[in-house]
Amino acid sequence: MSLKDILVHVDHSRGCKERIKAAIKLAILHDAHLTALYVLSKPIIPGFIEAQLSQEVLQAQVEASKNAAKEIQQMFEEITISEKVRSEWRCVEGDMVDQVLLHARYFDLTVLGQRDKESLDAPGANEMPDQILLRSGRPVLIIPYTGHFETVGERVLVAWDGSRLATRAVNDAIPLMKGAKKVDVLAVDPQNAHGLNKHGALPGADMSLHLARHDIKAEAEHLTSGGNLSAGDTLLSYAADSGIDLIVMGGYGHRRWREVVLGGVTRHMLNHMTVPVFMTH
């Protein structure tokens, strides 16, 4: 598979510009078409209050939302034109999660933003990016809401645990890793694996060999968290020490009762990521 069609969700959160820049870098690297999706969501107004508002006030809110969308559109088009990226702008009305899910299924990759507590006022924002990861059936790349990312995919960390979801994530990410200068296949606490997820004597070695046959420079590594750090913190610490600019991992969880059953490492990464994270479910 190659990346030829990339979708980026855009909004008014503080990380939107960096998200667009990251998507553009991937589009340039893979000679892909980039589509920006902005969702006009109806403000959540209690019925007893809405009944007291005039049509003029409600229409003014709609117009304000459309004008705000135009600001993001202008920023997106200015950047894509300057970078000479083939691009498209889409502005749709409806529920944020439903619309992003609908569009994501027609793209090779969807670029999303990490959930930002400062930007949860938009309807549906508190369900992003989790619901897209768990329900779209497509790979997602999640960009942290803070930080600047000069490169995405030059130095890659694969979070390897031998599971089905990790296997899918690694293979879905092969197009992103093709041009990487360094790929580390890291197993955390491999001695705790059991059943079909056992790693063997050399954790990550077989997956590194598989990637090597795709002309990807991969090396197997393994660490023991030692009880002082969680698996998620161990991954992030390794990423910081090794100059990693992309983490590849499976996204664990169930589409219902997200806060209860979303996998521990997945939830930790979504909350505390410091570099872009590629996930599939």
N, C-alpha and C positions, 0 to 999 in steps of 0.2 A: 504494500500500500504506500502511496505517496500523499503528501499534503498539498492539495491543489485548491481547496475550498475552505476558508477559515472564517468563522463567525466570531465577532467580539461584541459582548453586551456592554452598552455604554449608558451612563447615568450621570448624576450630579455628585457622586461621592468623591472624596478627596483623592482617591487613587485612580480615577478614570483616565487621566492623561497618561500616566505610566502604563496603564493597561493597554491603551491604544498603541503606545510606542512599542511595547513588547509584541503585540500582534503584528504590527508593521514589520518589525525585524524578522519575524518568522515568515511573513508573506514574501519579503524580499529574498530571504535565504532559500525558500522553496519555490519561488516563482509562482506563488499562489494568488488567487483572487481573495480579497478581503471584504467582508460585509459587516457593517456596523448595524446593530439592532438597538433601537431606543423604544421603550414601551411607555406609552401614555396611560397611566393607571388612574382611574377615577378616585378622587379623594374619598377616604372613609368618613362619612358624615352620618351620625345617628339619625334615624328616620324622623324623630320628633323635631330635630333641629332643621333638617333639610326641608321639612314641610313649611317652615317659617321663612325660608330664604326665597327671595324673588328669583325669577328666571334670569334676570340681568346679572345678579350676583353669581349664580351658578355658571352662566356663560362666561363671565369674567374669569372665573377660576380655570375654565377650559382653555381660554385664550392665553392665560398666563403660563399654563403648562406647555402649550404649543410654542410660545415664544422662548421658553427655557430650552425646549428641545432644539430650536434653531441655533442657540448658542453652542450647544454641543456639536451640532452638525457642522457649523462653521469651523470649529476647532478640528474636527475629524478631517474635513475636506482640505483644510490648509496643510495639515501634516501629510496626508496621503499624496496631495499634488506635489509638494516639495520633495517627497521621497520617490515620486513617480511609480506609485503602487496602483495596480488595477483594483478599484474599490467601488463600493455601492453603499448607499445610505438607505436604511429602512426605518420608518417611524410607524408603529402600529398602536392601536388602542386595545386595552383589555387587561386581564390579570397578568402581572409580571411573570410569575412562574409558568403559567400555562403558555404564554406567548414564547418565552425563551425555550421551553421544552419543545414546542411545535417546530420552531425554526432549527434548533440544534440537531434534530434528527436528519437534516438534509445537508450537513456539513461534515468534513473530515475531522474537524477539531473546533471546539467552542472555548473561547477565552473569557474567563469570568473574573470578578474581583472577590477578594476575601471579604467576608462579612465584617462591616465596620459599624461599631456601636454608635458612632456619630452620625450615621446615615440610615438609620432604621425607620425614619419617618415616612418614607415612601411605601405605599401598600405593597406587600409581598417581599420587601427587602430582607425581613428577618428569616425568610425561607431560602435565601440565596447564600452560597452556591450549592448548598447541600442537596436540595431537591433535583437540581439539574444533574448533579453527579449520580444520584441514586436512581433516577427515573428516565433519563434521556436515552440510555443505551449507547451513548457515544463518548469518546474521550473528552476530557475537559482539562484545560490548563488554567490554574488559579493563580492570580497575581496578588501578592500582598498589598495591603492598602497604604503601607508606608515603604519608603526606600526607592532607590534608583537602580535600574538593572541594565547595565551596559551590554551585557550578553545574556542570551538564554539558550542553553544547550551546548556550550563549549566544554563545560566540566560537569558531568552528570553523576548523580548518585542514585543507584537503583536500590530501593529498599526490598530486599529479597527474603522471603520466608517460605518459599516452596509451595505456596498455596495456588489455587486456581486463579484468584483475582490478581495476585502478583504476576502470575504467568501471563495473563491477558494484558495487564498494564505494560509489561516489558515488551511484548510483541506489538502492541498498539503504538508504542513509543519508538520503535525502530527507525521510522523516518526522521524523528527528531535527533536520534543518536548517531545517524550516519556520518555527520560532519563533526562530531565531537572530538576534541583533542584528548579527552580523558573520560572514561566511564568506570566507576567503581561499583561493583556488585556487592553490596554490604548485607551480611546476615547478622542480626542482633540477637544474642542469646540463642545460637543455633542448637545448643545442647538441650534446650527445652522443647524442641520440636518433637512431634510424635506422628505416628501413622504415615499417611502418604506425604506429609510435609517434612519428613526427615531429610536432612541435607547430605548425609554420608560423611566420609572422613574429611573431605575438603568442601566446606559450605560455599556455594556460589560458583564452584569450578565448572560444573556442567553448563550453567547458564552463561558464564563467561565464554566458554567454548562455542556455544550456540551463537552468541553475538559476534564472536570473532569470524565465524563463517559468513556473517553478513558484512564483513569488512569493518567491524566496529572494534576499536581498541578498548577492550574490557579486561579488568583485573578483579579477581575475587578477594574480598576482605571479610573479616568477621570480628565482632566485638562482643564483650560481655558487659552488660550494663552495671553489674556489680551491686545492684540494689540502691545505689545513690541516685541514679537517674532512671527515669522511665524510658521505654523504648523510643518514644517520640522525642524526648530530650536528647537521647543518645544520637539519634539521626541528625537533629539540628546542630548539635555540638560538632559532630563529624563534618557536617556541611560547612560550618563556619571555619573550622580548622583547615579544611582542604580546599577552600575557595570554590565550593560547589555553586553553580548558578542555575541548576535544575534538579529537582528530586522527582523520581518516578516511583509510584507506588500504587497498589490496589486500594480501592475505596471500599471500606467495609461498612455494612449496615443494612438496614431495612427501610423501605420507603415510609413506613408508618412508625409513629412514636420515635421520631428521630433522636430526641434528646436522651431517650432511654437506651436504645440499642445501637446507635451509631458506634462503630468499632472504636475502642479506646485510642489507638494510635491515629486513626483517621480523624477523630474529633480533636485530638491534641494538635495535629498538624494544621487542621483548618483554623484553629484558634490562635496558634502561635507561630505560623510559618514566617520565615525570614527571607526565603527565596521562592521563586515560582515553583509550583508543584503540579505535576502531570498525574492525573488519576483516571482510572476507569472502574466501573462497577459491574 
